[in-house]
Amino acid sequence: MEIVDLVVEYASGLSISDRATYVRELRSVHPSSRVIDIMCHLSGAEAPPSARASIDGTEVPLDQCDDGTFVVSGESESPTPGSFIARHIGHAWTKDQRQQFGRFVHTLSAAALAGAVGLWHSTTDWVPAAVFNVGILILLAVVFFLA
């Protein structure tokens, strides 16, 4: 179960926006009891509404059932492996998210620098692999610091 955004629109222009519960296995959306009550009161005076929900970042049309719940209409598209990353990279971060990401990357930078210093002091034979490892750790420290 997950929480999704539900929008119910009537032909008269009335629009109801609320959160609803989505059961992925059943492909059904269960609105809150107050929205079901409002839709029952409006059913006598209004034409049947159209509904859509925002599921996994995409707007999906819904079909209304008799009990007030909704079912996802049409075929469900299978998510592509990169779709999660594509949706979440480059989104507008809040100030707090940017600050926390900066702290995280700064910690990674400090850890890479500490690892490079530790490897430098513990290496006795400077073979190409040891030089490469120290160089990569220093490079990561710089990249993470500038990120």
N, C-alpha and C positions, 0 to 999 in steps of 0.2 A: 504494500500500500504506500502511496505517496500523495502529497498535497499538490494540487494543480490549480491554476487560475481558470475560473469558469465565467463565461460571458453569455447571458441569455438575452436575446434581442427580440422585441415584438414589432409587428408591422407598424404600429402606431408611433414608434420612435422610442418607446420605453426600453431601457437597457438596464439589466441587473448584473453587476459584477460581484463575484464572491469567490471564496476558496472552496474547493471540493476535494473529496477523497477519490483517488483513482486506483482501481484494482487492475493491475496489468494482466493477470491471468484470465480474468473475465472480460477485459476490455470495457469495463463499466466505470462511470463517473457518478459518485453519490454526493449530491449537494447537501448543504445543511438543512435541517428541518424547517428553519424559518423561510428559506428560499422555496422549498417544496410547498409550504403553506401559502406563500405569496403567489406562486404559479397556479395553485388550485383555485384561489380566489379570482385570479385573472382569466382562468380558462373559460368562464361563462361569458365574459365580455370581450375578450381579445381572440384574434386568430392564433393558431399554434405558433409558438416561438421558434426561432432558429437559435442554435446554441453552438458554441465552440469552446474548446479548452486548449490551454497552452501546456502541451506534454513534451517533455524533453526539448524545450526550446522551439517547438514548431506548433503552429495553430492547426488544430484538428477539428473537423466538423463532427457534431454529435447528433444522434437520433434520440428523441425522447421516448421513454417507455411509459406504460400506464401508471406505474407506481411513483413517478416523479424522478426516477433516476434517468441517466443517459447512457447510451452505448456508442462507442466509437464507430462511425460509419466508414465504409470503404475498407480497402486492404491496408494492413499495417505495413509500413515500410521498415525493412530491417536496417538498423543503424550500421553505418560503415565504421570500420575500426578507428579511423581518424576523425570521426565526426565530433567526439567529445573534445579532443584537443583543438579542433578547428573552431568550435564554439567558444572555448574558454581562453584562447590566446588572443590578446589584443582587445579584450573587452575593457570597458571603462572602469578602472579600479577606484575605489573610494580612497580617501586620504588615509584611513586606518589600514586598509589593505596594503597600500604602497609602503607605509611605514613598517608594517610587520614583514613584508617581503624584503625591504632594505635591511632590517635587522637580521633576518635569516641569511641573506647573501653575505652580509658583513661577517657573520659567524662562520660561514663556510670559507670565506677568505682568510680569516684568522687561523682556522684549522689547517688549511692548506699551507699557510706560511709556517705554522708550528711544525707540521709534518716535514716540510722541506728542511727546516733548521735541524730537526731531530735526525733526519736521514743524512744530512751533511756531516753531523758530528759522529754518527755511528758508522759511517762508511770508511773502511780501511783500504780497500782496493777500488780505485776509480776506473772501473770498467765502463764501456759505453752504456750498458744498461743502467748503472748507477747514475751516470751523468744525465741520461734521458729522464729517469725518475725524478731527480731533483729539479731538472728544467721544467718538466710538466707540472710539478707542484707549484713552482714559482709562477709559471704562466697562469695556472688556475687561480692563484692568490690574486694576481693582478686583474684578471678578467672578472672575478667575483667582486673585487673591490670597486671596479669601475661600473659594474652593472647597476 
